[in-house]
Amino acid sequence: MAAATVIVLASDSIAHAEDPVFLKSTAGSWSGKGTVKVRANSAPINVTCSFTSATTPQSLSLDGRCTSLAIFSRAISADLKASGTRYAGSYVGAGTGTAGLGGQRAGDKINLGITWAKEVNGDRRAQMTIEKIGDSGLRLMTVDTDPATGQSIVTSRIDLRRG
């Protein structure tokens, strides 16, 4: 499930002064709804998700589940470490094994490259963003390349609220 593909942290040595504050702002319980495409050419599936996020000044751990009636249910987790504005870590949730994450934060958004454990939609690469929206919102989104058209497509978008 490319969906909650959600979160990454680091590689230098000491977190950038703003990153501990940013990371702490993502801690807590989150729930919401969104859509997931299991494959590039499949119809989107509506999902309901809940996550718990634990943070330290230099790390983020996200654990949760997304479900859609009897069609879809998947456990999702991401473990990230921050070093400066750079993030690195791992993600489990696409059904292909543990994926690698790496990227950096820009403002309220962590932009990550995903390296899947196995091919997904014809290759092993995709993009994920984790975006803090105001004080109580978090958006998890994955974008992949449609192998038939070469166009970028949103394969998951989950909008979460604190609580």
BELVENQUI-V789548 format. One record per pair of residues at least 4 apart in sequence whose ideal C-beta (glycine too) atoms are under 8 Angstrom apart, sorted by the first residue. I is the first residue (numbers start at 1). J is the second residue. D is the distance in whole Angstrom. If there is no record, write none. Layout:
((I & J & D) (I & J & D))
This chain:
((1 & 5 & 7) (1 & 36 & 6) (1 & 38 & 7) (1 & 66 & 7) (1 & 72 & 7) (1 & 74 & 4) (1 & 76 & 7) (1 & 93 & 5) (1 & 94 & 6) (1 & 95 & 6) (1 & 156 & 7) (2 & 36 & 7) (2 & 37 & 7) (2 & 93 & 8) (2 & 94 & 5) (2 & 114 & 8) (2 & 120 & 7) (2 & 126 & 6) (2 & 142 & 4) (2 & 144 & 6) (2 & 155 & 4) (2 & 156 & 5) (3 & 34 & 7) (3 & 36 & 4) (3 & 47 & 7) (3 & 49 & 8) (3 & 66 & 6) (3 & 74 & 8) (3 & 76 & 7) (3 & 93 & 7) (3 & 140 & 7) (3 & 142 & 6) (3 & 155 & 7) (3 & 156 & 3) (3 & 157 & 8) (3 & 158 & 6) (4 & 49 & 6) (4 & 51 & 7) (4 & 62 & 8) (4 & 64 & 6) (4 & 66 & 6) (4 & 76 & 4) (4 & 78 & 8) (4 & 93 & 6) (4 & 140 & 5) (4 & 156 & 7) (4 & 158 & 6) (5 & 76 & 7) (5 & 78 & 8) (5 & 91 & 6) (5 & 93 & 6) (5 & 94 & 7) (5 & 99 & 8) (5 & 114 & 7) (5 & 126 & 8) (5 & 128 & 5) (5 & 140 & 6) (5 & 142 & 4) (5 & 156 & 6) (6 & 51 & 8) (6 & 62 & 6) (6 & 76 & 7) (6 & 78 & 5) (6 & 91 & 7) (6 & 93 & 8) (6 & 128 & 7) (6 & 130 & 6) (6 & 140 & 4) (6 & 158 & 8) (7 & 60 & 5) (7 & 62 & 5) (7 & 78 & 4) (7 & 79 & 8) (7 & 80 & 5) (7 & 87 & 8) (7 & 89 & 7) (7 & 91 & 7) (7 & 101 & 7) (7 & 110 & 7) (7 & 112 & 8) (7 & 128 & 8) (7 & 130 & 5) (7 & 140 & 8) (8 & 78 & 7) (8 & 80 & 4) (8 & 87 & 4) (8 & 88 & 6) (8 & 89 & 5) (8 & 91 & 8) (8 & 101 & 3) (8 & 102 & 6) (8 & 103 & 6) (8 & 110 & 6) (8 & 112 & 4) (8 & 128 & 7) (8 & 130 & 8) (9 & 23 & 8) (9 & 58 & 7) (9 & 59 & 6) (9 & 60 & 6) (9 & 79 & 8) (9 & 80 & 3) (9 & 81 & 4) (9 & 82 & 4) (9 & 83 & 8) (9 & 87 & 4) (9 & 88 & 6) (9 & 89 & 5) (10 & 15 & 8) (10 & 58 & 7) (10 & 80 & 7) (10 & 81 & 4) (10 & 82 & 4) (10 & 83 & 4) (10 & 84 & 8) (10 & 86 & 5) (10 & 87 & 5) (10 & 88 & 5) (10 & 89 & 7) (11 & 81 & 7) (11 & 83 & 4) (11 & 86 & 5) (11 & 88 & 5) (11 & 102 & 8) (12 & 83 & 3) (12 & 84 & 4) (12 & 86 & 6) (13 & 83 & 6) (14 & 58 & 8) (14 & 83 & 7) (14 & 84 & 8) (15 & 19 & 4) (15 & 20 & 6) (15 & 23 & 8) (15 & 57 & 6) (15 & 58 & 5) (15 & 82 & 5) (15 & 83 & 7) (15 & 84 & 7) (16 & 82 & 8) (16 & 84 & 5) (16 & 85 & 5) (18 & 22 & 6) (19 & 23 & 6) (19 & 57 & 8) (19 & 58 & 7) (19 & 82 & 5) (19 & 84 & 7) (19 & 85 & 7) (19 & 105 & 7) (20 & 24 & 6) (20 & 57 & 4) (20 & 58 & 7) (21 & 25 & 7) (22 & 26 & 7) (22 & 105 & 7) (22 & 108 & 7) (22 & 132 & 7) (23 & 27 & 7) (23 & 55 & 4) (23 & 56 & 7) (23 & 57 & 7) (23 & 58 & 8) (23 & 59 & 7) (23 & 60 & 5) (23 & 82 & 7) (24 & 55 & 6) (24 & 57 & 8) (25 & 132 & 6) (25 & 135 & 8) (26 & 53 & 5) (26 & 55 & 6) (26 & 60 & 6) (26 & 130 & 8) (26 & 132 & 6) (26 & 138 & 6) (27 & 53 & 5) (27 & 54 & 6) (27 & 55 & 4) (28 & 52 & 8) (28 & 53 & 6) (28 & 162 & 6) (29 & 50 & 7) (29 & 51 & 7) (29 & 52 & 6) (29 & 53 & 8) (29 & 162 & 7) (29 & 163 & 6) (30 & 50 & 7) (30 & 51 & 5) (30 & 52 & 8) (30 & 53 & 7) (30 & 64 & 8) (30 & 138 & 6) (30 & 160 & 4) (30 & 161 & 7) (30 & 162 & 6) (30 & 163 & 8) (31 & 48 & 8) (31 & 49 & 7) (31 & 50 & 4) (31 & 51 & 7) (31 & 160 & 6) (31 & 161 & 7) (31 & 163 & 7) (32 & 48 & 8) (32 & 49 & 6) (32 & 158 & 6) (32 & 159 & 5) (32 & 160 & 4) (32 & 161 & 6) (33 & 46 & 7) (33 & 47 & 7) (33 & 48 & 5) (33 & 49 & 7) (33 & 158 & 7) (33 & 159 & 7) (34 & 46 & 8) (34 & 47 & 6) (34 & 49 & 7) (34 & 66 & 8) (34 & 140 & 8) (34 & 156 & 7) (34 & 157 & 5) (34 & 158 & 4) (34 & 159 & 6) (35 & 44 & 4) (35 & 45 & 7) (35 & 46 & 6) (35 & 47 & 7) (35 & 156 & 7) (35 & 157 & 6) (36 & 44 & 7) (36 & 45 & 5) (36 & 47 & 5) (36 & 66 & 7) (36 & 68 & 8) (36 & 72 & 7) (36 & 155 & 7) (36 & 156 & 5) (36 & 158 & 8) (37 & 42 & 5) (37 & 43 & 7) (37 & 44 & 5) (37 & 45 & 7) (37 & 153 & 7) (37 & 154 & 8) (37 & 155 & 5) (37 & 156 & 7) (38 & 42 & 5) (38 & 45 & 7) (38 & 72 & 8) (39 & 121 & 6) (40 & 121 & 4) (40 & 122 & 8) (40 & 144 & 6) (40 & 145 & 8) (40 & 146 & 4) (40 & 147 & 6) (40 & 148 & 7) (40 & 153 & 6) (40 & 155 & 7) (41 & 146 & 7) (41 & 148 & 7) (45 & 68 & 5) (45 & 71 & 6) (45 & 72 & 5) (46 & 68 & 6) (47 & 66 & 4) (47 & 67 & 6) (47 & 68 & 5) (47 & 72 & 6) (47 & 158 & 7) (48 & 66 & 7) (48 & 67 & 6) (48 & 68 & 7) (49 & 64 & 6) (49 & 65 & 7) (49 & 66 & 4) (49 & 67 & 8) (49 & 76 & 8) (49 & 158 & 5) (49 & 160 & 7) (50 & 64 & 6) (50 & 65 & 6) (51 & 62 & 6) (51 & 63 & 7) (51 & 64 & 3) (51 & 76 & 7) (51 & 160 & 7) (52 & 62 & 8) (52 & 63 & 5) (52 & 64 & 7) (53 & 60 & 7) (53 & 61 & 7) (53 & 62 & 5) (54 & 60 & 8) (54 & 61 & 5) (55 & 59 & 7) (55 & 60 & 5) (55 & 61 & 7) (58 & 81 & 6) (58 & 82 & 5) (58 & 83 & 7) (59 & 79 & 7) (59 & 80 & 6) (59 & 81 & 5) (59 & 82 & 7) (60 & 78 & 7) (60 & 79 & 8) (60 & 80 & 5) (60 & 82 & 8) (60 & 89 & 8) (61 & 77 & 8) (61 & 78 & 7) (61 & 79 & 5) (61 & 80 & 8) (62 & 76 & 8) (62 & 77 & 6) (62 & 78 & 5) (62 & 79 & 8) (62 & 80 & 8) (63 & 75 & 8) (63 & 76 & 8) (63 & 77 & 5) (64 & 75 & 8) (64 & 76 & 5) (64 & 77 & 7) (65 & 73 & 7) (65 & 74 & 7) (65 & 75 & 5) (65 & 76 & 7) (66 & 72 & 7) (66 & 73 & 7) (66 & 74 & 6) (66 & 76 & 6) (66 & 158 & 7) (67 & 72 & 6) (67 & 73 & 4) (67 & 74 & 8) (68 & 72 & 4) (68 & 73 & 8) (74 & 93 & 6) (74 & 95 & 7) (75 & 92 & 7) (75 & 93 & 7) (76 & 91 & 8) (76 & 92 & 7) (76 & 93 & 4) (77 & 91 & 7) (77 & 92 & 5) (77 & 93 & 7) (78 & 89 & 6) (78 & 90 & 7) (78 & 91 & 5) (78 & 92 & 8) (78 & 93 & 8) (78 & 101 & 7) (79 & 89 & 5) (79 & 90 & 6) (80 & 87 & 5) (80 & 88 & 7) (80 & 89 & 4) (80 & 101 & 7) (81 & 87 & 7) (81 & 88 & 6) (81 & 89 & 6) (82 & 86 & 7) (82 & 87 & 5) (82 & 105 & 8) (83 & 87 & 8) (83 & 88 & 8) (85 & 104 & 5) (85 & 105 & 5) (85 & 106 & 8) (86 & 102 & 8) (86 & 103 & 8) (86 & 104 & 5) (87 & 101 & 7) (87 & 102 & 7) (87 & 103 & 6) (87 & 104 & 6) (87 & 105 & 7) (87 & 110 & 6) (87 & 112 & 7) (88 & 100 & 8) (88 & 101 & 7) (88 & 102 & 5) (89 & 100 & 8) (89 & 101 & 5) (89 & 102 & 8) (90 & 98 & 5) (90 & 99 & 7) (90 & 100 & 6) (90 & 101 & 6) (91 & 98 & 7) (91 & 99 & 5) (91 & 100 & 8) (91 & 101 & 5) (91 & 114 & 7) (91 & 128 & 7) (92 & 97 & 8) (92 & 98 & 5) (92 & 99 & 7) (94 & 99 & 6) (94 & 116 & 6) (94 & 120 & 6) (96 & 116 & 5) (96 & 117 & 5) (96 & 118 & 4) (96 & 119 & 8) (96 & 120 & 6) (97 & 116 & 8) (97 & 117 & 3) (97 & 118 & 6) (98 & 117 & 6) (99 & 114 & 5) (99 & 115 & 6) (99 & 116 & 5) (99 & 117 & 6) (100 & 114 & 7) (100 & 115 & 4) (101 & 112 & 5) (101 & 113 & 7) (101 & 114 & 6) (101 & 115 & 8) (101 & 128 & 7) (102 & 112 & 6) (102 & 113 & 6) (102 & 115 & 8) (103 & 110 & 6) (103 & 111 & 5) (103 & 112 & 4) (103 & 113 & 6) (104 & 110 & 7) (104 & 111 & 6) (105 & 109 & 7) (105 & 110 & 5) (105 & 111 & 8) (106 & 111 & 6) (108 & 131 & 6) (108 & 132 & 4) (108 & 133 & 7) (109 & 129 & 6) (109 & 130 & 7) (109 & 131 & 4) (109 & 132 & 8) (110 & 129 & 7) (110 & 130 & 4) (110 & 131 & 8) (111 & 127 & 7) (111 & 128 & 8) (111 & 129 & 6) (112 & 127 & 7) (112 & 128 & 4) (112 & 129 & 7) (112 & 130 & 7) (113 & 125 & 7) (113 & 126 & 8) (113 & 127 & 6) (113 & 128 & 8) (114 & 125 & 7) (114 & 126 & 4) (114 & 127 & 7) (114 & 128 & 5) (114 & 142 & 7) (115 & 124 & 6) (115 & 125 & 6) (116 & 120 & 5) (116 & 124 & 5) (116 & 125 & 7) (116 & 126 & 7) (117 & 124 & 8) (118 & 124 & 7) (119 & 123 & 6) (119 & 124 & 6) (120 & 124 & 7) (120 & 126 & 7) (120 & 144 & 7) (121 & 126 & 8) (121 & 144 & 5) (121 & 145 & 7) (121 & 146 & 7) (121 & 147 & 6) (121 & 155 & 8) (122 & 145 & 8) (122 & 147 & 3) (123 & 145 & 7) (123 & 147 & 8) (125 & 145 & 8) (126 & 142 & 6) (126 & 143 & 7) (126 & 144 & 4) (126 & 145 & 8) (126 & 155 & 7) (127 & 142 & 7) (127 & 143 & 5) (127 & 144 & 8) (128 & 140 & 7) (128 & 141 & 7) (128 & 142 & 5) (128 & 143 & 8) (129 & 139 & 7) (129 & 140 & 8) (129 & 141 & 5) (129 & 143 & 8) (130 & 138 & 7) (130 & 139 & 7) (130 & 140 & 6) (131 & 138 & 7) (131 & 139 & 4) (131 & 141 & 7) (132 & 137 & 7) (132 & 138 & 6) (133 & 137 & 3) (133 & 138 & 7) (133 & 139 & 6) (133 & 159 & 8) (135 & 162 & 8) (136 & 161 & 6) (136 & 162 & 4) (136 & 163 & 8) (137 & 159 & 7) (137 & 160 & 7) (137 & 161 & 6) (137 & 162 & 8) (138 & 159 & 8) (138 & 160 & 4) (138 & 161 & 8) (138 & 162 & 8) (139 & 157 & 7) (139 & 158 & 7) (139 & 159 & 5) (139 & 160 & 7) (140 & 156 & 7) (140 & 157 & 8) (140 & 158 & 4) (140 & 160 & 7) (141 & 154 & 6) (141 & 156 & 6) (141 & 157 & 5) (141 & 158 & 7) (142 & 154 & 7) (142 & 155 & 5) (142 & 156 & 5) (143 & 152 & 5) (143 & 153 & 7) (143 & 154 & 6) (143 & 155 & 7) (144 & 152 & 7) (144 & 153 & 6) (144 & 155 & 5) (145 & 150 & 6) (145 & 151 & 7) (145 & 152 & 6) (145 & 153 & 7) (146 & 150 & 7) (146 & 151 & 5) (146 & 152 & 8) (146 & 153 & 5))
